[in-house]
Amino acid sequence: MEPMVEPHHKIESLAKCDIIGCDETADRSFSVKRIEAAGMKLSDVKGGSAHLCKTHYRDFKKKMKKDRDLERLGW
């Protein structure tokens, strides 16, 4: 039996959350465009991806739920 492979967006380093005012350790990373589309305010991020802590990841999932549902209806 093969070991489970972690999702590619799981963070293994000790990066900090990129949301303004948050100093928690990052848990996941997503594209800056997707996070900003959810209405979340990012600090100065260099590159195409930003890090989210567990708390902000939950908020991100809730805000993007409607978009995911609409994308599925297009199939």
Residue frames as a rotation matrix with the C-alpha (Angstrom) as fourth column:
MET 1
0.583 0.813 0.000 0.00
0.813 -0.583 0.000 0.00
0.000 0.000 -1.000 0.00
GLU 2
-0.242 -0.679 0.693 1.41
0.663 -0.637 -0.393 3.39
0.709 0.365 0.604 -1.04
PRO 3
-0.511 0.047 -0.858 1.68
0.738 -0.488 -0.466 6.21
-0.441 -0.872 0.215 1.51
MET 4
0.609 0.784 0.123 -0.71
0.762 -0.536 -0.364 9.11
-0.219 0.315 -0.923 1.07
VAL 5
-0.488 -0.716 0.499 0.72
0.819 -0.573 -0.021 12.06
0.301 0.399 0.866 -0.80
GLU 6
-0.240 0.357 -0.903 0.09
0.582 -0.691 -0.428 15.45
-0.777 -0.628 -0.043 0.75
PRO 7
0.760 0.543 0.357 -1.68
0.623 -0.450 -0.640 18.09
-0.187 0.709 -0.680 -1.39
HIS 8
-0.020 -0.843 0.538 0.69
0.903 -0.247 -0.352 20.34
0.430 0.478 0.766 -3.31
HIS 9
0.141 0.126 0.982 -0.56
-0.009 -0.992 0.128 23.45
0.990 -0.027 -0.139 -1.54
LYS 10
0.915 0.087 -0.394 0.37
0.371 0.205 0.906 22.20
0.160 -0.975 0.156 1.95
ILE 11
0.509 -0.735 0.449 3.19
-0.516 -0.678 -0.524 24.27
0.690 0.035 -0.723 3.50
GLU 12
0.633 -0.351 -0.690 6.06
0.607 0.778 0.162 22.52
0.480 -0.522 0.706 5.27
SER 13
-0.440 -0.852 0.283 8.17
0.488 -0.491 -0.721 25.57
0.754 -0.179 0.632 6.13
LEU 14
-0.254 0.294 -0.921 7.72
0.913 -0.242 -0.329 27.99
-0.320 -0.925 -0.207 9.00
ALA 15
-0.746 0.051 0.664 6.28
0.370 -0.797 0.477 30.74
0.554 0.602 0.575 6.79
LYS 16
-0.778 0.487 -0.397 3.97
0.182 -0.430 -0.884 33.29
-0.602 -0.760 0.246 8.37
CYS 17
0.102 0.919 0.381 0.40
0.904 0.074 -0.420 34.03
-0.414 0.387 -0.824 7.30
ASP 18
-0.782 -0.461 0.419 0.27
0.617 -0.670 0.413 36.84
0.090 0.582 0.808 4.69
ILE 19
0.309 0.914 0.264 -3.01
0.734 -0.405 0.545 38.37
0.605 0.026 -0.796 5.91
ILE 20
-0.249 -0.398 0.883 -2.54
-0.127 -0.890 -0.437 41.87
0.960 -0.221 0.171 7.33
GLY 21
0.044 0.206 0.978 -2.19
-0.919 -0.376 0.120 41.77
0.392 -0.904 0.172 11.13
CYS 22
0.953 0.296 0.063 -1.76
-0.299 0.887 0.352 37.99
0.048 -0.354 0.934 11.45
ASP 23
0.037 -0.996 0.079 1.45
-0.989 -0.047 -0.138 36.44
0.141 -0.073 -0.987 12.84
GLU 24
0.532 0.220 0.817 0.39
-0.462 0.885 0.063 32.79
-0.709 -0.411 0.573 12.93
THR 25
-0.607 -0.758 0.240 2.33
-0.279 0.486 0.829 30.04
-0.745 0.436 -0.506 11.14
ALA 26
-0.157 0.526 -0.836 1.10
-0.986 -0.127 0.105 29.37
-0.051 0.841 0.539 7.60
ASP 27
-0.076 0.252 0.965 -0.69
-0.238 0.935 -0.263 26.11
-0.968 -0.249 -0.011 6.87
ARG 28
0.253 0.253 0.934 -1.49
0.809 0.475 -0.347 26.45
-0.531 0.843 -0.084 3.14
SER 29
-0.591 -0.399 -0.701 -0.71
-0.052 -0.849 0.527 28.62
-0.805 0.348 0.481 0.15
PHE 30
0.300 0.717 0.629 -2.87
0.792 0.180 -0.583 29.80
-0.531 0.673 -0.515 -2.73
SER 31
-0.359 -0.411 0.838 -2.55
0.844 -0.526 0.104 32.27
0.398 0.745 0.536 -5.57
VAL 32
-0.872 -0.041 -0.487 -2.72
0.288 -0.848 -0.444 35.92
-0.395 -0.528 0.752 -4.62
LYS 33
-0.806 0.585 -0.088 -5.48
-0.428 -0.474 0.770 36.49
0.409 0.658 0.632 -7.18
ARG 34
-0.203 0.758 -0.620 -7.77
0.359 0.647 0.673 33.87
0.911 -0.086 -0.403 -5.61
ILE 35
-0.393 0.005 -0.919 -7.25
0.919 -0.034 -0.393 35.21
-0.033 -0.999 0.009 -2.10
GLU 36
-0.931 0.041 -0.363 -7.90
-0.024 -0.998 -0.050 38.80
-0.364 -0.038 0.931 -3.19
ALA 37
-0.648 0.744 -0.163 -10.98
-0.228 0.015 0.974 37.65
0.727 0.668 0.159 -5.13
ALA 38
-0.137 0.568 -0.812 -12.33
0.788 0.559 0.258 36.34
0.600 -0.604 -0.524 -1.82
GLY 39
0.593 0.398 0.700 -12.03
0.051 -0.886 0.460 39.87
0.804 -0.237 -0.546 -0.42
MET 40
0.762 -0.400 -0.509 -9.17
0.618 0.214 0.756 39.17
-0.193 -0.891 0.410 1.97
LYS 41
0.888 -0.448 0.100 -6.51
-0.415 -0.876 -0.246 41.85
0.198 0.177 -0.964 2.55
LEU 42
0.675 -0.720 -0.161 -2.92
0.712 0.693 -0.112 40.71
0.192 -0.039 0.981 2.04
SER 43
0.529 -0.650 -0.546 0.28
-0.005 -0.645 0.764 42.30
-0.849 -0.402 -0.344 3.26
ASP 44
0.360 -0.477 -0.802 3.03
-0.908 -0.377 -0.183 43.05
-0.215 0.794 -0.569 0.74
VAL 45
0.518 -0.104 0.849 3.41
0.041 0.995 0.096 39.68
-0.854 -0.015 0.519 -1.00
LYS 46
-0.141 -0.623 -0.769 6.14
-0.901 -0.241 0.361 39.01
-0.411 0.744 -0.527 -3.54
GLY 47
-0.979 -0.196 0.061 5.43
-0.145 0.871 0.469 36.36
-0.145 0.450 -0.881 -6.13
GLY 48
-0.539 0.791 -0.291 2.24
-0.482 -0.006 0.876 34.69
0.691 0.612 0.384 -7.23
SER 49
0.097 0.596 -0.797 1.30
0.434 0.696 0.572 32.81
0.896 -0.402 -0.191 -4.08
ALA 50
-0.215 -0.061 0.975 0.40
-0.736 -0.646 -0.203 33.83
0.642 -0.761 0.094 -0.55
HIS 51
-0.761 -0.159 -0.629 0.35
0.239 0.833 -0.499 31.85
0.603 -0.530 -0.596 2.68
LEU 52
0.106 0.853 0.512 -2.68
-0.606 -0.353 0.713 31.37
0.789 -0.386 0.479 4.95
CYS 53
-0.848 -0.270 0.455 -2.86
-0.529 0.425 -0.734 30.14
0.005 -0.864 -0.503 8.53
LYS 54
-0.845 0.528 -0.083 -5.47
0.527 0.849 0.038 27.60
0.090 -0.012 -0.996 9.57
THR 55
-0.270 0.765 -0.584 -7.94
0.474 -0.422 -0.772 30.27
-0.838 -0.486 -0.249 10.74
HIS 56
-0.207 0.154 -0.966 -7.71
-0.616 -0.788 0.007 32.34
-0.760 0.596 0.258 7.58
TYR 57
-0.966 -0.106 -0.236 -7.83
-0.249 0.632 0.734 29.20
0.071 0.768 -0.637 5.42
ARG 58
-0.572 0.820 -0.029 -11.23
0.736 0.497 -0.460 28.38
-0.363 -0.284 -0.887 6.96
ASP 59
0.020 0.550 -0.835 -12.46
0.007 -0.835 -0.550 31.90
-1.000 0.005 -0.021 6.17
PHE 60
-0.598 -0.349 -0.721 -11.11
-0.689 -0.236 0.685 31.59
-0.409 0.907 -0.100 2.63
LYS 61
-0.962 0.257 0.091 -12.93
0.272 0.883 0.383 28.28
0.018 0.393 -0.919 2.08
LYS 62
-0.229 0.934 -0.275 -16.21
0.687 -0.045 -0.725 29.75
-0.690 -0.355 -0.631 3.30
LYS 63
0.013 0.194 -0.981 -15.90
-0.340 -0.922 -0.186 32.81
-0.940 0.336 0.054 1.05
MET 64
-0.671 -0.360 -0.648 -15.01
-0.717 0.092 0.691 30.72
-0.189 0.928 -0.320 -2.01
LYS 65
-0.658 0.442 0.609 -17.78
0.205 0.884 -0.420 28.14
-0.724 -0.152 -0.672 -1.51
LYS 66
0.407 0.867 -0.287 -20.27
-0.050 -0.293 -0.955 30.03
-0.912 0.403 -0.076 -3.66
ASP 67
0.140 -0.451 -0.882 -17.72
-0.946 -0.324 0.015 30.34
-0.293 0.832 -0.472 -6.47
ARG 68
-0.860 -0.468 0.205 -16.95
-0.411 0.872 0.265 26.62
-0.303 0.144 -0.942 -6.35
ASP 69
-0.251 0.856 0.452 -20.66
0.309 0.514 -0.800 25.78
-0.917 -0.061 -0.394 -6.53
LEU 70
0.566 0.459 -0.685 -21.11
-0.420 -0.555 -0.718 28.05
-0.710 0.694 -0.122 -9.55
GLU 71
-0.327 -0.765 -0.554 -18.11
-0.923 0.133 0.361 26.47
-0.202 0.630 -0.750 -11.30
ARG 72
-0.827 0.036 0.561 -19.58
-0.008 0.997 -0.075 22.99
-0.562 -0.066 -0.824 -10.82
LEU 73
0.193 0.981 0.028 -22.90
0.093 0.010 -0.996 24.04
-0.977 0.195 -0.089 -12.38
GLY 74
0.248 -0.162 -0.955 -21.09
-0.848 -0.513 -0.133 24.88
-0.469 0.843 -0.265 -15.60
TRP 75
-0.749 -0.572 0.333 -20.19
-0.377 0.782 0.495 21.22
-0.544 0.246 -0.802 -16.23
